[in-house]
């Protein structure tokens, strides 16, 4: 089935009262998220912790399952011990790389999308060049066959890149366009592997490109995990029944719900930051903002992390962390050959246990 160009859709069909109401709710929630995120002085705290949550949830959609303890202990794909953990950590790495490119250029190009996928999959295969890819249901039945011809895939992706940059102009709200772009990307299915995860990264990079977010902190993967049957059903309904309005409604609901939940998480992180800052500043001569940043960028920190962030010796870093653990601000835990120092309130918040 040919994939029609997005710019040929009538934008007026997305101006119904019901969709505009949903769009208003989503836009307000996203604006609040942008403001709350900006209130955290060190944005790396959010891009480290929340991006890892997104990496975990997005990978779970593809049946790549990990737990929080494993992820926080390893933290770096080069050090990770399990295949699933490496894949999740590569997701965060790809997200960060894509964000840096969009922030520097103000553009979301095909080269950036390809680079994101390459970092996810650790290969340089690029767009599909061989036929044979099809999407199947749980019973193994083919439900959708994306474009098979390599030239057609390149043509459609170039067309999508122009739509992303409003060429030709398409008078619709960026949140509506984000939902359209996501559907088109998943329908083209341009890569051999990693299409779902790449497409979800493209969502948030598009919001950054459009100035709706300053940093990539709106992650829809948890919403998609929770509503997975609806996600796939509505994707297919657009292809079979031109049901764009239902798909847009679903995605806008996800934006509103996810933005509101993320605002709550960031506000809780902010409160924990203030509490830790006051307690450490009042009781320890070695208090610095870099120390606080370390403890909140790494729910499981270790001596090497503190050495690097504070520029101190291993002996000094060990002494600082042991003192904080002795007084109950951190929990010291030995796993294998490594000692980890766990920020338990932050860990409980991020893992959903708090």
Number of C-alpha atoms within 10 A of each C-alpha: 9 9 13 11 12 17 17 9 12 11 15 9 10 19 14 10 9 11 18 15 13 18 24 13 16 23 20 14 20 25 14 16 25 21 13 16 23 14 13 16 10 16 15 15 20 20 18 18 20 22 22 24 21 23 27 26 25 27 24 18 17 12 10 15 15 19 11 17 13 15 24 20 21 17 21 16 19 10 11 18 11 13 11 20 27 20 23 29 25 23 29 27 21 25 28 20 16 25 25 15 17 18 17 8 10 15 18 23 18 15 12 20 19 19 21 27 30 20 21 24 18 12 11 11 14 16 18 20 17 10 12 12 17 14 13 12 10 6 6 8 10 11 10 16 15 19 22 18 14 15 13 16 20 17 12 20 19 14 15 23 18 17 19 23 16 14 12 11 11 18 12 14 14 17 22 19 22 22 19 19 21 20 22 21 19 18 20 21 25 25 20 17 19 19 18 19 24 27 21 21 29 23 20 23 30 26 21 22 20 18 14 18 21 17 23 24 25 27 24 22 24 19 18 20 17 12 13 14 10 14 17 12 11 21 20 18 15 16 18 11 9 12 14 20 17 15 23 23 20 18 24 24 17 21 25 22 17 23 25 18 14 21 21 14 16 20 15 14 20 18 12 16 17 11 12 17 17 12 12 17 15 10 10 12 8 10 16 13 11 13 18 18 20 20 23 25 21 22 27 28 23 21 21 13 16 24 16 13 13 16 12 13 14 15 10 16 20 17 13 17 23 18 13 17 17 11 9 12 19 22 17 20 13 9 9 6 6 11 16 20 24 25 22 16 16 23 20 13 14 18 12 9 9 10
